[in-house]
């Protein structure tokens, strides 16, 4: 017998709340909880759409801590010569 979607979603919310608490205390069970959340989301992928941005952020924070990685954005530098050319010919193209 399968559980109703709202019960499964509530369980996921509880797991995320536990993860948040454990992140604050650096609890050794963080990997186990991350695995449980991952398994639940793989089993029922539509649960991701029910998660709030804050809950997703908590999971990402847990993964960042567990894998010891940092997510950064690339800085794009403009080319040194950004002056527009006034005289463009067919040869330039």
DSSP file (Angstrom, degrees, kcal/mol; ACC not computed):
  #  RESIDUE AA STRUCTURE BP1 BP2  ACC     N-H-->O    O-->H-N    N-H-->O    O-->H-N    TCO  KAPPA ALPHA  PHI   PSI    X-CA   Y-CA   Z-CA
    1    1 A X              0   0    0      0, 0.0     2,-0.2     0, 0.0     0, 0.0   0.000 360.0 360.0 360.0 128.7    0.0    0.0    0.0
    2    2 A X        -     0   0    0      1,-0.1     2,-0.2     0, 0.0     3,-0.1  -0.561 360.0-115.2 -89.4 153.3    1.5    3.4   -1.0
    3    3 A X        -     0   0    0     -2,-0.2    -1,-0.1     1,-0.1     5,-0.0  -0.527  36.3 -97.2 -83.3 151.3    1.3    6.4    1.2
    4    4 A X    >>  -     0   0    0     -2,-0.2     4,-1.9     1,-0.1     3,-0.5  -0.328  34.0-115.4 -63.3 152.2   -0.6    9.5    0.2
    5    5 A X  H 3> S+     0   0    0      1,-0.2     4,-2.6     2,-0.2     5,-0.2   0.852 114.2  55.7 -60.2 -36.9    1.5   12.3   -1.5
    6    6 A X  H 3> S+     0   0    0      1,-0.2     4,-2.0     2,-0.2    -1,-0.2   0.850 106.9  50.1 -68.7 -31.2    0.9   14.7    1.3
    7    7 A X  H <> S+     0   0    0     -3,-0.5     4,-2.2     2,-0.2    -1,-0.2   0.903 112.1  47.3 -69.4 -41.6    2.2   12.3    3.9
    8    8 A X  H  X S+     0   0    0     -4,-1.9     4,-2.1     2,-0.2    -2,-0.2   0.904 112.4  49.9 -65.7 -41.6    5.3   11.7    1.8
    9    9 A X  H  X S+     0   0    0     -4,-2.6     4,-2.4     1,-0.2    -1,-0.2   0.893 109.7  51.2 -64.6 -39.2    5.8   15.4    1.4
   10   10 A X  H  X S+     0   0    0     -4,-2.0     4,-2.2     2,-0.2    -2,-0.2   0.903 108.6  51.4 -64.5 -41.1    5.4   16.0    5.1
   11   11 A X  H  X S+     0   0    0     -4,-2.2     4,-2.2     2,-0.2    -1,-0.2   0.904 109.7  50.3 -61.7 -40.9    8.1   13.3    5.8
   12   12 A X  H  X S+     0   0    0     -4,-2.1     4,-2.4     1,-0.2    -2,-0.2   0.917 109.1  50.9 -63.9 -43.3   10.4   15.0    3.4
   13   13 A X  H  X S+     0   0    0     -4,-2.4     4,-2.2     1,-0.2    -1,-0.2   0.888 109.8  50.6 -60.9 -39.3    9.8   18.4    5.1
   14   14 A X  H  X S+     0   0    0     -4,-2.2     4,-2.3     2,-0.2    -1,-0.2   0.901 109.6  50.2 -64.9 -40.9   10.6   16.8    8.4
   15   15 A X  H  X S+     0   0    0     -4,-2.2     4,-2.4     2,-0.2    -2,-0.2   0.903 110.6  49.4 -64.3 -41.2   13.8   15.3    7.1
   16   16 A X  H  X S+     0   0    0     -4,-2.4     4,-2.4     2,-0.2    -1,-0.2   0.902 110.2  50.9 -65.6 -40.2   14.9   18.7    5.7
   17   17 A X  H  X S+     0   0    0     -4,-2.2     4,-2.0     2,-0.2    -2,-0.2   0.896 110.4  49.6 -63.0 -40.1   14.1   20.3    9.1
   18   18 A X  H  X S+     0   0    0     -4,-2.3     4,-2.7     2,-0.2    -2,-0.2   0.906 109.2  52.6 -63.5 -41.3   16.3   17.6   10.8
   19   19 A X  H  X S+     0   0    0     -4,-2.4     4,-2.4     1,-0.2    -2,-0.2   0.916 107.0  52.2 -61.1 -43.3   19.1   18.3    8.3
   20   20 A X  H  X S+     0   0    0     -4,-2.4     4,-1.6     1,-0.2    -1,-0.2   0.925 111.2  46.7 -59.4 -45.1   18.9   22.0    9.1
   21   21 A X  H  X S+     0   0    0     -4,-2.0     4,-1.3     1,-0.2    -1,-0.2   0.916 112.9  49.3 -61.9 -43.5   19.2   21.3   12.8
   22   22 A X  H  X>S+     0   0    0     -4,-2.7     5,-2.3     1,-0.2     4,-0.8   0.829 106.4  56.2 -69.2 -31.3   22.1   18.8   12.3
   23   23 A X  H  <5S+     0   0    0     -4,-2.4     3,-0.4     1,-0.2    -1,-0.2   0.889 105.7  52.1 -65.3 -37.2   23.9   21.3   10.1
   24   24 A X  H  <5S+     0   0    0     -4,-1.6    -1,-0.2     1,-0.2    -2,-0.2   0.827 118.6  35.4 -67.6 -31.0   23.9   23.8   12.9
   25   25 A X  H  <5S-     0   0    0     -4,-1.3    -1,-0.2    -5,-0.1    -2,-0.2   0.398 105.6-124.0-102.5   1.5   25.3   21.4   15.3
   26   26 A X  T  <5 -     0   0    0     -4,-0.8    -3,-0.2    -3,-0.4    -4,-0.1   0.922  41.1-167.3  54.1  47.5   27.6   19.6   12.8
   27   27 A X    > < -     0   0    0     -5,-2.3     3,-1.3     1,-0.1    -1,-0.1  -0.363  26.5-130.8 -68.4 141.5   26.0   16.3   13.7
   28   28 A X  T 3  S+     0   0    0      1,-0.3     3,-0.5     2,-0.1     4,-0.2   0.615 101.2  69.5 -70.5 -11.0   27.7   13.1   12.5
   29   29 A X  T 3>  +     0   0    0      1,-0.2     4,-2.3     2,-0.1    -1,-0.3   0.382  66.3 103.1 -87.8   5.7   24.4   11.7   11.1
   30   30 A X  H <> S+     0   0    0     -3,-1.3     4,-2.7     1,-0.2     5,-0.2   0.910  78.5  51.8 -55.3 -46.2   24.3   14.3    8.3
   31   31 A X  H  > S+     0   0    0     -3,-0.5     4,-2.1     1,-0.2    -1,-0.2   0.890 110.0  49.4 -59.5 -37.8   25.5   11.8    5.6
   32   32 A X  H  > S+     0   0    0     -4,-0.2     4,-2.2    -3,-0.2    -1,-0.2   0.920 112.2  47.3 -66.7 -42.9   22.8    9.4    6.6
   33   33 A X  H  X S+     0   0    0     -4,-2.3     4,-2.5     2,-0.2    -2,-0.2   0.892 110.6  51.8 -67.0 -39.8   20.1   12.0    6.5
   34   34 A X  H  X S+     0   0    0     -4,-2.7     4,-2.6    -5,-0.2    -1,-0.2   0.901 109.7  50.4 -62.0 -39.9   21.3   13.3    3.1
   35   35 A X  H  X S+     0   0    0     -4,-2.1     4,-2.7    -5,-0.2    -2,-0.2   0.907 110.0  50.2 -64.3 -41.6   21.2    9.7    1.8
   36   36 A X  H  X S+     0   0    0     -4,-2.2     4,-2.3     2,-0.2    -2,-0.2   0.921 112.2  46.8 -62.9 -44.9   17.6    9.3    3.1
   37   37 A X  H  X S+     0   0    0     -4,-2.5     4,-2.4     2,-0.2    -2,-0.2   0.922 113.0  49.8 -63.4 -43.9   16.5   12.6    1.4
   38   38 A X  H  X S+     0   0    0     -4,-2.6     4,-2.4     1,-0.2    -2,-0.2   0.923 111.0  48.9 -60.4 -45.5   18.2   11.6   -1.8
   39   39 A X  H  X S+     0   0    0     -4,-2.7     4,-2.1     1,-0.2    -1,-0.2   0.906 111.8  49.2 -61.4 -42.5   16.5    8.1   -1.8
   40   40 A X  H  X S+     0   0    0     -4,-2.3     4,-1.7     1,-0.2    -1,-0.2   0.892 112.4  47.4 -66.2 -39.5   13.1    9.7   -1.1
   41   41 A X  H  < S+     0   0    0     -4,-2.4    -1,-0.2     2,-0.2    -2,-0.2   0.850 111.9  50.0 -72.0 -33.6   13.6   12.2   -3.9
   42   42 A X  H  < S+     0   0    0     -4,-2.4     3,-0.5    -5,-0.2    -2,-0.2   0.886 112.1  48.3 -68.4 -37.4   14.7    9.6   -6.4
   43   43 A X  H  < S+     0   0    0     -4,-2.1     2,-0.2     1,-0.3    -2,-0.2   0.849 129.8  20.8 -69.8 -34.6   11.8    7.4   -5.5
   44   44 A X    ><  +     0   0    0     -4,-1.7     3,-2.1    -5,-0.2    -1,-0.3  -0.643  69.7 175.8-137.3  75.5    9.3   10.2   -5.9
   45   45 A X  G >  S+     0   0    0     -3,-0.5     3,-1.8     1,-0.3     4,-0.4   0.745  73.3  70.8 -59.6 -27.0   10.9   13.0   -8.1
   46   46 A X  G >  S+     0   0    0      1,-0.3     3,-0.9     2,-0.2     4,-0.4   0.671  80.2  78.1 -66.9 -12.4    7.7   15.2   -8.1
   47   47 A X  G X> S+     0   0    0     -3,-2.1     3,-1.2     1,-0.2     4,-0.7   0.784  79.5  70.0 -63.4 -25.9    8.4   16.0   -4.5
   48   48 A X  G X4 S+     0   0    0     -3,-1.8     3,-0.9     1,-0.3    -1,-0.2   0.870  92.5  57.0 -60.0 -35.5   11.1   18.4   -5.6
   49   49 A X  G <4 S+     0   0    0     -3,-0.9    -1,-0.3    -4,-0.4    -2,-0.2   0.720 103.9  53.8 -69.8 -19.3    8.3   20.7   -6.9
   50   50 A X  G <4 S+     0   0    0     -3,-1.2    -1,-0.2    -4,-0.4    -2,-0.2   0.596  88.1 100.2 -88.3 -12.3    6.8   20.8   -3.5
   51   51 A X  S << S-     0   0    0     -3,-0.9     2,-0.1    -4,-0.7   -42,-0.0  -0.501  72.0-128.5 -76.9 141.6   10.0   21.9   -1.8
   52   52 A X     >  -     0   0    0     -2,-0.2     4,-2.3     1,-0.1     5,-0.2  -0.444  26.4-108.6 -79.6 161.1   10.4   25.6   -1.0
   53   53 A X  H  > S+     0   0    0      1,-0.2     4,-2.2     2,-0.2     5,-0.1   0.854 121.9  55.3 -58.0 -33.1   13.5   27.4   -2.1
   54   54 A X  H  > S+     0   0    0      2,-0.2     4,-1.9     1,-0.2    -1,-0.2   0.908 107.3  48.4 -66.1 -41.4   14.6   27.5    1.6
   55   55 A X  H  > S+     0   0    0      2,-0.2     4,-2.1     1,-0.2    -2,-0.2   0.905 111.3  49.8 -65.9 -40.9   14.3   23.7    1.8
   56   56 A X  H  X S+     0   0    0     -4,-2.3     4,-2.5     1,-0.2    -1,-0.2   0.906 109.3  53.0 -63.1 -40.0   16.3   23.2   -1.4
   57   57 A X  H  X S+     0   0    0     -4,-2.2     4,-2.5    -5,-0.2    -1,-0.2   0.871 106.5  52.5 -62.0 -37.7   18.9   25.6    0.0
   58   58 A X  H  X S+     0   0    0     -4,-1.9     4,-2.3     2,-0.2    -1,-0.2   0.924 110.5  47.3 -64.2 -44.3   19.2   23.5    3.2
   59   59 A X  H  X S+     0   0    0     -4,-2.1     4,-2.4     2,-0.2    -2,-0.2   0.922 112.6  49.2 -63.5 -43.7   19.7   20.3    1.1
   60   60 A X  H  X S+     0   0    0     -4,-2.5     4,-2.8     1,-0.2    -2,-0.2   0.906 109.6  52.3 -62.9 -40.8   22.4   22.1   -1.0
   61   61 A X  H  X S+     0   0    0     -4,-2.5     4,-2.3     1,-0.2    -1,-0.2   0.908 109.7  49.4 -60.9 -41.5   24.1   23.4    2.1
   62   62 A X  H  X S+     0   0    0     -4,-2.3     4,-2.6     2,-0.2    -2,-0.2   0.908 112.1  47.6 -63.6 -42.0   24.2   19.9    3.5
   63   63 A X  H  X S+     0   0    0     -4,-2.4     4,-2.6     2,-0.2    -2,-0.2   0.894 110.4  52.3 -66.7 -39.4   25.7   18.5    0.2
   64   64 A X  H  X>S+     0   0    0     -4,-2.8     5,-1.7     1,-0.2     4,-0.9   0.918 113.3  44.0 -62.2 -42.7   28.2   21.3    0.1
   65   65 A X  H  <5S+     0   0    0     -4,-2.3     3,-0.3     3,-0.2    -2,-0.2   0.920 114.5  49.2 -68.2 -42.8   29.4   20.5    3.7
   66   66 A X  H  <5S+     0   0    0     -4,-2.6    -2,-0.2     1,-0.2    -1,-0.2   0.894 120.0  35.7 -64.9 -40.8   29.4   16.8    3.1
   67   67 A X  H  <5S-     0   0    0     -4,-2.6    -1,-0.2    -5,-0.2    -2,-0.2   0.496 103.4-129.2 -92.9  -3.9   31.4   17.0   -0.2
   68   68 A X  T  <5 +     0   0    0     -4,-0.9     2,-0.3    -3,-0.3    -3,-0.2   0.922  61.9 134.7  55.6  48.1   33.5   19.9    1.0
   69   69 A X      < -     0   0    0     -5,-1.7     2,-0.4    -6,-0.2    -1,-0.2  -0.842  46.6-145.4-123.5 161.6   32.8   21.9   -2.1
   70   70 A X        -     0   0    0     -2,-0.3     2,-0.6    -3,-0.1    -5,-0.0  -0.996  12.5-139.8-128.4 133.0   31.9   25.5   -2.8
   71   71 A X        +     0   0    0     -2,-0.4     2,-0.3     2,-0.0    -7,-0.0  -0.819  31.2 171.6 -94.0 122.9   29.6   26.6   -5.6
   72   72 A X        -     0   0    0     -2,-0.6     2,-0.4     0, 0.0    -2,-0.0  -0.834  29.1-123.7-126.1 165.1   30.7   29.7   -7.3
   73   73 A X        -     0   0    0     -2,-0.3     2,-0.2     1,-0.0    -2,-0.0  -0.858  32.4-110.2-107.5 147.3   29.7   31.7  -10.3
   74   74 A X        -     0   0    0     -2,-0.4     2,-0.6     1,-0.1    -1,-0.0  -0.485  22.7-134.5 -75.6 142.9   32.2   32.5  -13.1
   75   75 A X        -     0   0    0     -2,-0.2     2,-0.6     2,-0.0    -1,-0.1  -0.885  17.2-153.1 -98.7 120.8   33.3   36.1  -13.5
   76   76 A X        -     0   0    0     -2,-0.6     2,-0.4     0, 0.0    -2,-0.0  -0.843   7.6-154.8 -98.7 121.9   33.2   37.1  -17.1
   77   77 A X        -     0   0    0     -2,-0.6     2,-0.2     1,-0.0     3,-0.1  -0.758  15.9-122.7 -96.4 140.9   35.6   39.8  -18.0
   78   78 A X        -     0   0    0     -2,-0.4     4,-0.1     1,-0.1    -1,-0.0  -0.494  38.4 -94.6 -76.0 149.6   35.0   42.1  -21.0
   79   79 A X        -     0   0    0     -2,-0.2    -1,-0.1     2,-0.1     3,-0.1  -0.301  31.7-118.4 -62.4 151.3   37.7   42.2  -23.7
   80   80 A X  S    S+     0   0    0      1,-0.2     2,-1.1     2,-0.1    -1,-0.1   0.858 106.4  58.4 -60.8 -36.8   40.2   45.0  -23.3
   81   81 A X        +     0   0    0      1,-0.2    -1,-0.2     2,-0.0    -2,-0.1  -0.752  58.1 146.9 -98.3  90.5   39.2   46.6  -26.6
   82   82 A X        +     0   0    0     -2,-1.1     2,-0.3    -4,-0.1    -1,-0.2   0.237  29.3 121.8-108.6  13.7   35.6   47.3  -26.2
   83   83 A X        -     0   0    0     -3,-0.1     2,-0.1     1,-0.1    -2,-0.0  -0.590  67.1-117.0 -75.9 134.1   35.5   50.4  -28.4
   84   84 A X        -     0   0    0     -2,-0.3     2,-0.4     1,-0.1    -1,-0.1  -0.445  25.3-121.2 -70.6 144.4   33.1   50.1  -31.3
   85   85 A X        -     0   0    0      1,-0.1     3,-0.2    -2,-0.1    -1,-0.1  -0.709  19.3-165.4 -87.3 133.8   34.7   50.3  -34.8
   86   86 A X  S    S+     0   0    0     -2,-0.4     2,-0.9     1,-0.2    -1,-0.1   0.852  77.5  51.2 -88.1 -36.4   33.4   53.1  -36.9
   87   87 A X        +     0   0    0      2,-0.0     2,-0.5     0, 0.0    -1,-0.2  -0.809  68.4 168.0-108.0  94.1   34.7   52.0  -40.3
   88   88 A X        -     0   0    0     -2,-0.9     2,-0.2    -3,-0.2     0, 0.0  -0.908   9.0-175.6-108.5 129.8   33.7   48.4  -40.9
   89   89 A X    >>  -     0   0    0     -2,-0.5     3,-0.8     1,-0.1     4,-0.7  -0.622  43.4 -98.7-113.9 176.1   34.1   46.9  -44.3
   90   90 A X  G >4 S+     0   0    0      1,-0.2     3,-0.7    -2,-0.2    -1,-0.1   0.825 121.4  62.5 -63.0 -32.7   33.3   43.5  -45.9
   91   91 A X  G 34 S+     0   0    0      1,-0.2    -1,-0.2     2,-0.2    -3,-0.0   0.804  96.9  58.6 -63.5 -29.7   36.9   42.4  -45.3
   92   92 A X  G <4        0   0    0     -3,-0.8    -1,-0.2     1,-0.3    -2,-0.2   0.773 360.0 360.0 -71.2 -26.0   36.4   42.8  -41.6
   93   93 A X    <<        0   0    0     -4,-0.7    -1,-0.3    -3,-0.7    -2,-0.2   0.468 360.0 360.0 -84.4 360.0   33.6   40.4  -41.6
